[in-house]
Amino acid sequence: MSATPPRTGTEVTARLESARERLDAVIAAVEGRDSCRATVDLLVAVSRDLNGVGFALVSNAMSQCAVTGDDAAGDGSGLTAAELEKLLLSLA
């Protein structure tokens, strides 16, 4: 898997599908009583996939807000800078 954060919806979806496959492998490892090291290694991979997607989503939202303003749609669905910061910090 690429170390570059996904940028498009297709890339984000691909990362999420990868995370789902890896999570299925974690579940199978737990159910099959695989070694602790192998199970933790799989779990770390899932965590990395999800963190990458989370950072990409927040990054894209930040970029969009910077270009179009906090509430470009005018319907209250936009995020403020403080909300974006809170989301980003929640990923740490």
C-alpha atoms as one frame of an Amber mdcrd trajectory, in Angstrom:
protein
   0.000   0.000   0.000   1.246   3.441  -0.903   2.518   5.767   1.821   0.926
   8.708  -0.018  -2.438   9.686   1.467  -5.387   8.957  -0.829  -6.838  12.047
  -2.502  -9.836  10.934  -4.559 -13.031   9.197  -3.536 -11.889   6.134  -5.434
  -8.576   6.051  -3.577 -10.325   6.498  -0.225 -12.752   3.704  -1.065  -9.868
   1.448  -2.081  -8.117   2.149   1.243 -11.322   1.387   3.151 -11.784  -1.869
   1.255  -8.182  -2.788   2.045  -8.786  -2.030   5.719 -11.922  -4.175   5.669
 -10.004  -7.089   4.148  -7.266  -6.707   6.745  -9.831  -6.481   9.544 -11.403
  -9.704   8.273  -7.929 -11.232   8.494  -7.592  -9.980  12.095 -10.917 -11.570
  12.997  -9.866 -14.833  11.357  -6.548 -14.710  13.222  -8.304 -14.224  16.557
 -10.836 -16.958  15.842  -8.074 -19.272  14.614  -5.935 -18.465  17.652  -3.040
 -17.393  15.452   0.118 -16.139  17.094  -0.134 -12.897  19.013   2.589 -11.300
  16.869   0.819 -12.148  13.599  -2.506 -10.863  14.921  -0.997  -7.612  16.180
   0.852  -7.109  12.878  -2.474  -7.415  11.032  -4.129  -5.023  13.460  -1.349
  -2.462  12.959  -1.913  -2.650   9.193  -5.651  -2.011   9.651  -4.894   0.932
  11.923  -2.502   2.451   9.368  -5.080   2.098   6.585  -7.779   3.772   8.666
  -5.470   6.542   9.862  -4.436   7.234   6.272  -8.058   7.522   5.200  -8.910
   9.724   8.170  -6.038  12.092   7.510  -6.940  12.225   3.818 -10.556  13.085
   4.575  -9.600  15.822   7.032  -6.935  17.132   4.659  -9.395  17.272   1.780
 -11.935  19.050   3.988  -9.291  21.550   5.072  -8.275  22.185   1.474 -11.879
  22.637   0.412 -12.556  25.055   3.262  -9.433  27.033   2.399 -10.522  27.338
  -1.217 -14.286  27.745  -0.841 -14.850  28.999   2.705 -16.119  27.239   5.805
 -19.657  26.749   4.511 -19.519  26.813   0.728 -22.819  24.952   0.391 -24.567
  27.536   2.567 -26.521  24.798   4.325 -24.568  24.566   7.559 -22.771  21.395
   6.430 -19.349  23.047   6.244 -16.759  22.700   8.972 -15.151  25.543  10.834
 -11.395  25.692  11.298 -11.881  24.734  14.953 -13.975  21.692  13.995 -11.348
  20.607  11.470  -8.619  20.996  14.084 -10.612  18.890  16.546 -11.123  16.183
  13.902  -7.440  16.161  13.053  -6.413  15.923  16.693  -8.844  13.059  17.241
  -6.864  11.038  14.690  -3.609  11.432  16.618
